[in-house]
Amino acid sequence: MGLALQGSLSNFAGGVLILILKPFKIGNVIKAQGLIGSVDKITIFSTYLRTPDNQIICIPNGGLANSPIVNINTEPTRRVDFVFEIGYGDDIDRARNTLKGLQDSETRILRDPAYVEVVSELADNSVNFIVRAWVKTGNYCSINFDMIENVKKSFDQENISIPFP
């Protein structure tokens, strides 16, 4: 009997901890136990996440309370990180200026803290730039997708190659 109740008691205790410590609230997007979703409902035994493709996941609170939880949207700003590769025959300064120009013209990128675009690696087939910019949390996904597309288009216009193995 004790073994049969062990899981339920663990989930109950986890639920109490979650409700008291409040590591997340309804509406927060969290990453936990390899899953990502918006917190839809918190009960004493389990927490329900809504995935980006509108599926509902029920996570027992016992395991949830005893594992790392990443609260993705609790802060008002987030840093978005990119790696863009150029060919060894391309002009580093032109690529850097192109990346800087895209960030300068993007109103959703915050100016403070300042964004950066730096050469990070001389890889086997490419020279790699890291681009880091801060955005409002609500703009994270849209700026991520838009920047990738805009860099490709700008690199094409500037005849900057994006190498592949």
Backbone bond lengths (Angstrom), bond angles and torsions (degrees), N, CA, C in turn:
res aa  C-N    CA-C-N  psi(-1)  N-CA   C-N-CA  omega(-1)  CA-C   N-CA-C  phi
1 M - - - 1.446 - - 1.534 110.21 -
2 G 1.328 114.96 -43.80 1.460 119.50 179.70 1.518 111.97 -61.12
3 L 1.346 116.51 -40.94 1.456 120.12 178.79 1.521 111.46 -66.41
4 A 1.310 115.94 -35.92 1.460 119.77 -179.89 1.529 111.20 -67.14
5 L 1.328 116.96 -33.33 1.461 120.91 -178.78 1.529 112.84 -86.06
6 Q 1.329 116.56 -12.62 1.455 120.34 -174.68 1.540 112.30 -55.68
7 G 1.327 117.14 -46.41 1.464 121.04 -179.89 1.518 111.51 -64.29
8 S 1.334 116.97 -43.66 1.465 120.59 -179.43 1.524 111.23 -65.74
9 L 1.334 116.76 -39.87 1.461 119.83 178.65 1.525 111.01 -67.54
10 S 1.311 116.11 -36.98 1.465 120.60 177.15 1.530 110.11 -64.13
11 N 1.312 117.06 -43.28 1.461 121.47 178.56 1.535 111.36 -65.79
12 F 1.331 115.77 -39.06 1.466 120.46 177.74 1.525 110.31 -64.02
13 A 1.336 116.38 -47.87 1.471 120.52 179.40 1.527 110.33 -62.19
14 G 1.329 116.78 -41.03 1.457 120.58 177.29 1.512 111.55 -62.51
15 G 1.325 116.68 -39.99 1.463 121.28 177.93 1.513 111.95 -63.61
16 V 1.322 116.27 -41.08 1.466 120.37 178.12 1.525 109.62 -62.76
17 L 1.329 116.62 -45.33 1.466 120.58 178.83 1.535 111.35 -60.58
18 I 1.309 116.90 -44.67 1.475 121.00 -179.65 1.525 110.36 -63.48
19 L 1.325 117.04 -41.70 1.462 120.12 -179.04 1.532 112.20 -70.86
20 I 1.329 117.51 -29.91 1.467 120.80 179.32 1.528 111.09 -83.16
21 L 1.326 117.27 -49.43 1.465 121.23 -175.07 1.523 113.19 -79.16
22 K 1.304 117.45 -24.87 1.471 124.35 177.67 1.535 113.33 49.97
23 P 1.344 117.43 60.56 1.464 118.72 176.50 1.530 112.02 -70.61
24 F 1.317 117.25 -12.58 1.462 123.78 176.81 1.514 108.19 -157.88
25 K 1.320 115.12 164.26 1.457 120.44 177.18 1.525 108.80 -134.05
26 I 1.289 116.36 170.71 1.464 121.48 179.19 1.530 108.47 -59.00
27 G 1.320 115.64 132.00 1.455 121.76 -178.61 1.524 113.36 100.16
28 N 1.350 118.13 -23.04 1.465 119.84 176.16 1.517 109.92 -68.19
29 V 1.317 115.72 147.05 1.461 121.31 172.54 1.519 106.48 -96.83
30 I 1.329 116.04 123.94 1.457 119.83 -178.32 1.524 110.47 -124.80
31 K 1.332 113.30 158.75 1.458 121.76 171.61 1.520 105.66 -120.29
32 A 1.322 116.23 120.41 1.463 121.02 -177.97 1.519 109.34 -152.46
33 Q 1.294 115.86 138.65 1.455 122.81 177.91 1.526 111.97 51.83
34 G 1.316 116.32 37.77 1.460 121.21 177.95 1.520 114.58 78.50
35 L 1.319 117.14 8.73 1.462 122.06 -177.89 1.524 109.99 -117.61
36 I 1.329 116.30 150.30 1.459 121.67 176.66 1.516 108.35 -129.14
37 G 1.326 115.77 134.03 1.448 119.22 176.66 1.507 111.87 -176.26
38 S 1.306 115.07 169.41 1.456 122.86 176.74 1.529 108.03 -86.45
39 V 1.328 115.93 132.74 1.464 119.81 -179.03 1.525 108.09 -68.09
40 D 1.307 115.33 118.38 1.458 122.36 -176.19 1.531 111.43 -98.05
41 K 1.342 116.13 -38.04 1.461 120.20 -176.75 1.528 108.27 -158.51
42 I 1.336 116.35 142.64 1.459 122.21 175.71 1.522 107.41 -123.24
43 T 1.338 115.89 120.69 1.462 120.16 175.53 1.523 107.78 -116.13
44 I 1.288 116.58 176.77 1.458 120.65 -177.67 1.537 111.81 -68.14
45 F 1.337 118.03 -25.38 1.463 120.75 -178.17 1.526 114.02 -105.33
46 S 1.326 117.85 -25.52 1.456 119.06 -176.79 1.521 111.62 -152.84
47 T 1.334 113.27 163.62 1.464 121.82 177.15 1.518 107.60 -120.35
48 Y 1.320 116.38 138.31 1.455 121.87 -177.37 1.527 109.59 -108.87
49 L 1.325 115.98 127.47 1.455 122.47 177.36 1.517 109.45 -110.51
50 R 1.327 115.50 143.18 1.461 121.78 173.28 1.523 106.18 -105.99
51 T 1.328 116.86 119.76 1.458 121.68 -177.79 1.528 110.45 -76.84
52 P 1.332 117.51 164.26 1.471 119.63 178.78 1.530 113.70 -58.10
53 D 1.345 117.02 -25.20 1.463 119.18 178.10 1.535 111.94 -98.59
54 N 1.355 115.42 21.57 1.458 123.96 170.95 1.525 114.80 69.21
55 Q 1.302 117.38 33.50 1.458 121.25 170.59 1.523 107.87 -97.58
56 I 1.314 116.93 151.48 1.460 122.04 177.60 1.527 108.24 -104.59
57 I 1.332 115.46 128.81 1.465 121.39 178.28 1.523 107.40 -116.20
58 C 1.312 116.60 129.11 1.460 122.92 176.74 1.528 107.93 -100.59
59 I 1.335 116.97 117.76 1.468 121.64 -179.79 1.525 108.11 -111.41
60 P 1.344 117.76 123.72 1.466 119.48 175.72 1.534 110.40 -61.87
61 N 1.331 116.62 135.93 1.454 121.20 -175.28 1.521 114.16 -67.74
62 G 1.326 118.45 -24.12 1.460 120.36 179.22 1.518 111.27 -59.04
63 G 1.314 116.26 -53.09 1.459 120.63 179.03 1.514 112.33 -68.89
64 L 1.329 116.57 -35.77 1.463 121.26 -178.79 1.526 111.02 -64.94
65 A 1.320 117.08 -41.79 1.465 120.93 -178.45 1.525 111.95 -71.97
66 N 1.322 117.38 -18.86 1.463 121.09 -177.02 1.517 113.48 -107.56
67 S 1.327 117.19 18.70 1.464 120.71 179.05 1.521 109.07 -136.21
68 P 1.333 116.15 161.92 1.472 118.43 179.39 1.531 111.66 -62.67
69 I 1.322 114.48 141.22 1.461 121.77 177.15 1.529 106.92 -125.35
70 V 1.313 116.64 125.96 1.461 121.23 175.24 1.519 107.10 -104.20
71 N 1.335 116.08 118.45 1.457 121.12 177.38 1.525 107.03 -93.39
72 I 1.316 116.72 103.93 1.454 123.16 -168.66 1.526 113.27 -73.44
73 N 1.317 118.51 -37.04 1.463 118.66 -172.81 1.520 114.52 -119.27
74 T 1.302 118.16 26.85 1.460 119.45 179.25 1.523 112.56 -77.51
75 E 1.333 117.41 -24.91 1.460 121.81 179.66 1.532 109.81 -93.37
76 P 1.331 117.76 151.90 1.469 119.64 -177.34 1.531 113.71 -73.53
77 T 1.333 117.99 -20.47 1.464 120.62 179.68 1.523 110.33 -129.88
78 R 1.335 114.39 156.18 1.466 121.81 176.47 1.513 108.69 -140.43
79 R 1.324 115.32 152.24 1.452 119.64 174.43 1.517 108.63 -95.24
80 V 1.318 115.56 132.05 1.459 121.39 176.13 1.525 106.53 -104.79
81 D 1.317 115.97 131.41 1.464 122.66 -176.93 1.520 110.07 -116.16
82 F 1.324 115.05 136.46 1.458 121.33 177.88 1.514 109.01 -129.46
83 V 1.320 115.98 153.29 1.460 122.58 167.04 1.522 105.69 -123.39
84 F 1.339 115.68 120.49 1.456 121.34 176.58 1.522 108.28 -117.79
85 E 1.311 115.67 134.92 1.462 121.87 -176.30 1.524 109.91 -108.73
86 I 1.332 114.64 140.54 1.461 120.17 172.70 1.520 107.89 -126.58
87 G 1.313 115.99 162.35 1.458 120.80 179.89 1.526 111.41 -75.64
88 Y 1.318 115.86 157.35 1.463 120.79 179.02 1.531 111.77 -63.66
89 G 1.310 118.03 -24.75 1.458 120.76 179.51 1.519 114.04 -85.07
90 D 1.322 117.42 -3.90 1.459 121.40 -178.20 1.529 111.14 -86.79
91 D 1.315 115.48 156.76 1.459 123.16 -178.75 1.536 109.74 -80.65
92 I 1.329 116.02 116.16 1.464 121.39 -178.15 1.527 110.90 -61.33
93 D 1.320 116.90 -42.91 1.467 119.73 -177.99 1.530 111.51 -65.04
94 R 1.323 117.72 -38.84 1.463 120.51 178.01 1.531 110.22 -65.41
95 A 1.318 116.44 -41.95 1.467 119.78 178.10 1.532 110.33 -63.67
96 R 1.333 117.22 -45.19 1.460 120.61 179.12 1.532 110.50 -61.14
97 N 1.317 117.34 -44.49 1.472 120.71 179.38 1.522 111.87 -64.56
98 T 1.329 116.73 -35.87 1.467 120.73 176.42 1.518 110.06 -63.84
99 L 1.335 116.47 -46.69 1.468 120.47 179.33 1.525 111.06 -64.05
100 K 1.311 116.95 -42.20 1.469 121.14 178.51 1.530 110.43 -63.65
101 G 1.325 117.47 -42.91 1.461 121.17 179.00 1.520 112.46 -61.15
102 L 1.334 116.30 -39.65 1.470 119.58 177.92 1.517 110.80 -64.22
103 Q 1.316 116.89 -41.02 1.465 119.79 179.26 1.528 111.09 -69.82
104 D 1.339 116.60 -38.79 1.469 120.14 177.80 1.521 111.73 -59.95
105 S 1.315 116.92 -37.69 1.464 120.65 -175.36 1.531 113.22 -86.22
106 E 1.310 117.87 -9.93 1.467 121.16 -177.06 1.530 109.64 -89.44
107 T 1.329 116.64 110.20 1.468 121.21 -175.63 1.530 113.26 -70.92
108 R 1.320 117.21 -20.00 1.470 119.50 -179.67 1.526 112.47 -79.84
109 I 1.335 117.51 -12.65 1.461 120.74 176.84 1.521 108.13 -84.45
110 L 1.324 115.26 127.74 1.461 120.38 -179.29 1.530 109.98 -74.52
111 R 1.294 116.46 148.72 1.470 121.83 179.62 1.524 112.14 -88.91
112 D 1.325 116.32 -18.94 1.458 121.04 178.88 1.518 108.75 -136.56
113 P 1.305 118.07 117.17 1.455 128.98 2.63 1.536 111.43 -68.50
114 A 1.314 114.05 153.45 1.463 120.64 -175.90 1.526 110.94 -66.68
115 Y 1.314 115.41 146.90 1.459 120.80 175.13 1.528 109.07 -83.77
116 V 1.326 115.31 161.72 1.460 120.36 -179.47 1.522 110.18 -136.26
117 E 1.317 114.59 153.89 1.458 122.20 170.56 1.525 105.33 -142.73
118 V 1.337 115.53 110.91 1.459 120.69 -175.51 1.523 110.54 -134.04
119 V 1.333 115.51 151.20 1.461 120.05 173.09 1.522 106.84 -71.74
120 S 1.311 116.68 125.86 1.461 120.92 -175.43 1.518 113.75 -110.91
121 E 1.337 116.54 -22.01 1.462 117.53 -173.78 1.520 110.61 -162.20
122 L 1.312 113.98 142.38 1.461 120.74 167.96 1.520 105.47 -102.19
123 A 1.303 115.64 92.16 1.464 122.02 -173.71 1.533 110.15 -84.09
124 D 1.320 116.20 178.52 1.465 121.37 -178.40 1.527 112.27 -58.24
125 N 1.335 116.90 -43.23 1.461 120.89 -173.81 1.522 113.91 -118.34
126 S 1.343 117.89 3.60 1.459 119.08 -172.63 1.520 112.23 -158.07
127 V 1.323 113.98 162.32 1.458 122.62 166.57 1.526 104.94 -101.62
128 N 1.324 116.09 122.82 1.460 119.97 -172.38 1.524 111.61 -103.60
129 F 1.330 114.95 133.34 1.460 122.46 173.09 1.514 108.82 -104.59
130 I 1.319 115.59 139.89 1.460 120.96 166.52 1.522 106.28 -101.77
131 V 1.312 115.89 130.41 1.459 122.52 175.33 1.523 106.02 -119.01
132 R 1.331 115.34 124.25 1.468 121.04 179.52 1.508 108.99 -127.19
133 A 1.323 115.50 129.45 1.463 120.87 -179.87 1.523 109.25 -142.02
134 W 1.315 115.42 148.80 1.463 121.48 176.75 1.517 109.16 -98.75
135 V 1.329 115.12 138.20 1.461 121.92 -179.50 1.524 109.15 -138.15
136 K 1.317 116.08 162.30 1.461 119.49 171.03 1.525 107.41 -65.82
137 T 1.307 116.36 141.75 1.459 121.09 -175.08 1.523 112.32 -53.30
138 G 1.309 118.02 -38.52 1.468 121.63 -179.71 1.521 113.64 -65.92
139 N 1.329 117.17 -19.58 1.470 121.26 179.97 1.525 113.31 -96.37
140 Y 1.313 117.49 -0.93 1.466 120.93 -172.12 1.528 112.70 -55.67
141 C 1.300 117.68 -53.87 1.478 120.30 -176.05 1.518 111.83 -66.13
142 S 1.325 117.30 -44.95 1.464 119.16 -176.62 1.523 111.32 -66.10
143 I 1.325 117.81 -40.72 1.468 119.17 179.90 1.524 109.84 -69.02
144 N 1.310 117.31 -34.02 1.462 121.05 178.36 1.533 110.11 -59.94
145 F 1.310 117.23 -50.95 1.461 121.04 -178.55 1.529 111.64 -68.97
146 D 1.330 116.34 -43.17 1.466 120.28 -178.06 1.523 112.09 -64.61
147 M 1.324 117.33 -41.26 1.460 120.43 -178.50 1.528 111.04 -63.33
148 I 1.306 117.31 -42.41 1.465 120.60 179.84 1.530 109.92 -59.97
149 E 1.320 116.16 -46.99 1.466 119.90 179.34 1.531 111.30 -64.53
150 N 1.319 116.98 -44.07 1.464 120.73 -177.81 1.526 112.18 -66.82
151 V 1.320 117.70 -35.57 1.475 120.31 176.78 1.519 109.66 -65.78
152 K 1.310 118.44 -43.85 1.462 121.06 178.92 1.526 110.32 -59.44
153 K 1.331 116.78 -48.27 1.466 120.36 -179.71 1.532 111.38 -63.00
154 S 1.326 116.96 -42.57 1.471 120.29 -179.63 1.515 111.86 -68.16
155 F 1.324 116.99 -40.70 1.464 119.65 177.00 1.529 110.03 -62.31
156 D 1.322 117.63 -39.64 1.467 120.54 177.23 1.530 110.39 -61.79
157 Q 1.329 117.97 -44.86 1.462 121.62 179.87 1.525 112.07 -63.49
158 E 1.330 116.51 -34.75 1.461 121.55 -177.40 1.537 112.69 -91.17
159 N 1.347 115.92 5.14 1.473 121.44 -176.75 1.529 112.63 54.90
160 I 1.315 115.01 41.43 1.464 122.23 174.57 1.521 106.10 -100.44
161 S 1.315 115.96 124.26 1.476 119.08 -175.31 1.515 111.46 -84.67
162 I 1.312 114.33 148.57 1.457 122.23 170.81 1.527 105.45 -110.72
163 P 1.338 116.98 103.65 1.459 119.41 -172.49 1.526 113.29 -74.01
164 F 1.297 114.92 160.77 1.457 121.04 172.80 1.538 106.70 -139.36
165 P 1.307 116.90 153.62 1.472 119.97 -176.72 1.515 112.06 -59.81
